[in-house]
Amino acid sequence: MKLALGFNPVLGVREAASIASAAEKLGFDSIWMHESLFQRDVVTYISAMASATKRIRLGSGVINTFTRHPVTAATTFATLSELSGGRVNLGLGVGSFPTIPLLGFQLFPVEKTRPLRRLSEYVKVVQMVWEGNKVEFDGEFFHVHDLTMGFKPEGKIPLYIASLSPRTQAFAATVADGVILSPALNTAWGTRRMVENVEKGESKTGRKVERVSYMLTSLDPDPKKAAAVVREYYFFVYQLSEVVKPEALAPYGITEDSLRPMKEAWKKGNVPEAKRLIPDQAIEVLAIAGTGDHAAERLKEYAKAGITLPVSMPIGNTAYAMEQLSRAA
């Protein structure tokens, strides 16, 4: 099984480069870095990791369609591909709804903002630039005239599209090399439903694409310690309170009633209490938490659901997690 690692941009850049070097020695397929508008820059991460490694692939997970023009993204990732010897993946998403509006960009209502149209135009421009021909493009969101990239990309640059939207997941399978189906938390049941959307797109083109899913991972010789790390992780309680869909949890007996006390504490801003009220079962089905052997079994669940590239996001005992996960890489 191919296995990747993913990290939030809270690591120091030098630390990330060191982790990339270790991951390469352990046999991981790739490393993916989330982009944040108020943390470290993903391009700088990829540059540093490329300079510290020779084989492992490096990806953005993901850049957005607002803060980088598609021409800038195309030339930037072509440059990164040159630096890395053709080892870079461009992961792209429309934009993060908690942060993009803080910059004055509107995401909702989708009937007005047309995110799928924005994304499709962005992809088209990026691909046209990479083809090396003169770009002439007049879209609803992007306009490019009489532009040709002045150097040749280092081989083909794989393009991955991230989305939680069924329509976009199906669309992504028709134009991209892969689809990123989760920012970190989803059940195996919910993942399977997303894969079905990808398969609808694949049926239109007759080709298969990579199905990528981030998986929050906390491993420790003591399973209770591993679960406690997830419970204390702010991202987990935020996602469970605001993002994870109830239908993804229902097959595991986690109802809205059982989540209501946690969500009420969250809405009141009482984060410590919200964390305390997270059901144990939610940690079990949304994250990979426990020993290395348990992680191997959980990864099989997601592979059965249709994921071809699991991206483990280790928190807590990271060195132990990487060593244990490498056995499946």
N, C-alpha and C positions, 0 to 999 in steps of 0.2 A: 504494500500500500504506500502510495506517495503521501507524505505528511509535511506540512509547512508549519511555521511559527508566525504569530502575529503579535504586535505590541502597540499599545497606546503611546502617544508622543510625550510621555513623562520621563522616559529614560534620557540620561545625558547622551550626547552624540557619541562620545568616545566609548561609553558603556555599550551602546547599540552596536558599534563596530566590533567590539570585543565579543559580544554575544553572537554576532553574525559569523565571526571566525570559528567560534566553538560549535555553532550549529552546522557549519560546513563540515567540520571534522566528524560530527556525529551522524552525518548522512541525511540531513533534512533536505527536502526538495527546494524550498524557498523560504524567504522571510518577507512579511508584509507589514507595512507601517500605516497606521491610521493617520489621516491628516486632521489637524485641529486648527481653527483660526486664532487660537490664543495660546497655543503651545509651540513646540519646536516644529520647524518646517520639514515636510516629508522629503523634499528634494535634497536637502542637506543630509538627512539621514541616509538616503540611498547612495549619495555620493561617497559618504564616509564608509558605508558598508561595502560598496563596490571596491574601494581602494584596499580594504582589509581582507578580501576574499578573491577566489579564482574560479569557483564553480557554481556556487549556490545562486539561484535566481532571486531577484529583488523586485518587490512590487509596491505600488501605492495602493492603499486600501481605505479610502479612495480620495482622489482630488475631486473638486466640485465644478460645476459649469458656470459659476458666477465670478469667482475671484481670479481665475486664469482664463484668458481668451483661448479658444481652441488652437489658434496658430502658436501662441506661446507654449501651450501644453505639448503640441506636436514637436516643436523644435527643442524644448527642454528634454523630453524623453528620448528624442533621437540623440541628443548630446549625452544623456546618461547611458544610452545603449552603446555609444562609442566608447565611453569611459570604462564600461563594465565588460566590453567584449561581447555584446549582444545578450546580456543576461537580465534585461529589465522588462517588467510587465507594467503597463499602464492600467491601473484600476480607476474607474470613473463612476461618479454618481451625480445625480442632479444637484443635491445640496442638503446640508444638515438643517432640519427644521428648528432645533434649539438655537443655532448660532447665525445662520444666514440672515434671518430677519433683523438681527442686531446691527447689520451693516446697511439696512435700508432696502433689502431685496424682499419682494413678496413671493411667498410660496403657495399660499391659499387665497381664494378657492382655486382648485385645479382647473375648473372650467375657464377661468380667466388667465391663469399663469401658464397653462398648457405645458407641464413639465416633460411629457413624452416628446412633444415637438421640439422643445429646447434641447433635450438630450440627443434626439436623432440628428438635428442640425449640427450639434457639436461633434458627434462621431463622424459625420460626413466630412466636415472640414478637416478634422485630424487625419482621416484616412487619405483625403485628397493631397494634403501637404506631404504625407509620407510617401505617396506615389511618385513624387518628384516632378510632376507636371505643373504648368501654370494654373493657379487656382483662381477661378471666377465663381463666386458664390453669393447669391442674394437670398437670404432667408428672412424669416420673421424676427429672429433674434440675433443672427450673426451675418456680417457682410464682409467679404474679402474680394479684393480686385487686384489683378495683375501681380500676383505674388508667387514666387517659386523659391523653395528652400534651397539654400546655397551649398548644401553638402548632402551626401547620400547616407541614409540611416544604416547602422550596423546590423544588417539582416532584418528579418521581420520582427516587428515589435508586437507581442501579443496584447490584445485589448480586452479588458474585462469590464463588465458593467454591473454595478451593484444596485439593487432595488428591492423594496418590500412590496411593490405593486405587481399584481398578477399580469396586467397588460404589459408592463415594462419588462418583466421577466421573460415573457414570451417574445417580445420584440428583441430583447438582447440576444436571444439565441439565434436570431436571423442575421445579425450584423457583427457580433463579437466573437472572440475566441473562447470566452468563458463568462459565466454569470456568478456574481457573488450574492449569495442568498441570505446571509445573516451577518449583522454587525457584531454578534457575539453570542446572543441568546436565542435559542429556539429548541423546541423538543424534536425528537426524531419524527413524531407524527406530523408536526407543523412543517418540518423540513420536507417531508415527502409531498405535502400539498404544494409547496413551492417548486419542487422538482417537476411535478406534473405540468405546471405552467411553462417551464423550460421545454419540456417534451413537446408541448403544442407548437412552440416556435421551431423546434428541431424538425418536426414533421413537415414544415413548409419548405425547408431547404434540403432535407435528406442528409444532414450531417449532424454529428454529435459535438457538443461543446463541453468544456470543463465546467463542472458544478462545484463551486467553492463555498465553504461555509466556515465562518469564524466560530470558535467554540471556547468559551471561557473555561479555563482549566486550572484547578488547584490540586496538586498532588503532594502527598506526604505519607511517610510510613504509618502515621496515625490518621485514619480517616476522619476522626472528629476534628482534628486540627485543620485538615484540608477543607472541610465544610465550613468551619468557623471563619476561615479567610474569605470565602465567598460571601458569607453573611455580612461581613464587615466592609465589603467592597462597595463603594458608593454607586458605581456604575450598575451593579446588579440590582440594588433596590430601586434605582431610578428606572431602569428598563422594565422591571416587574411592575412598577406602579404606573408607568406612562406609555410603554411601547408594546409589550408582549400581549398578543391577542388572546382573549379568554378561550377561544375555540382550540388553541394549541395546547391548553392545559387540561381541558375537560376530559380527554381520554385517560388522564392519569388521576382522576378524582379530585382535582383542584378546582373548586368552584369559586364564583365571584363572592359568595357569602364567606368563604374561608379566607379570601383576600381582603375583604372589606375593612377589618380593623387596621391592617397594614396600610392600606391606601388612605384611610382617614387620617392616620398619623402622618403620612407623607404630605397630604394636602395642608395639614396644620404646620408643616415645617419641622415636625419633631422626628428628625432623621434617625436618631438613636433608637427611639421606640419603634419606628417603622422597620428598622433592621431586626430588632428583637422579635417582631411579629411575623417575619417571613416564615412560611411553612417549610418544614424540613424537606417535604416532597418536592417543593418548587426548586430547591437547590439541586436535588438529585436529578430531576428531569431536564433542567435548563442548562446546567453546567456539568462539566466532567470533574467530579470531586471525589478523591479517595486515593487509593494506592495505584501503582503502575499497572497491576493486573486488572483492576477495575476499569482503568482508563482504556485498556486494550479492548475490553468487552463493549464499552460504550462507543468506541470508535467503530466497531463492527455494526452497531445499530444504525449509525449515520451512513455508513457505506451501503447498508441494505436499503436505506431510504433513498439512495441515489447520489450521494455525495462522492465525487471522485478526487477532490483535494480538500481534506480537512485542514483548517488553519487553527492550530491550538494557540490560545492566548494564555500563557502561564502567568499566574500571580502567586504571591507567597513564596514557597520554596522553589524558586525558578530553576536552580541548578539541578535539583532532584527531579523536577518535572521533565526537563530537557533530557536528562540521562534515561529516565524511564520511557519517555515517548520515543526516543531514538531506536528502541527495540522494535518499534512498529514502522519505522521510517524506511 
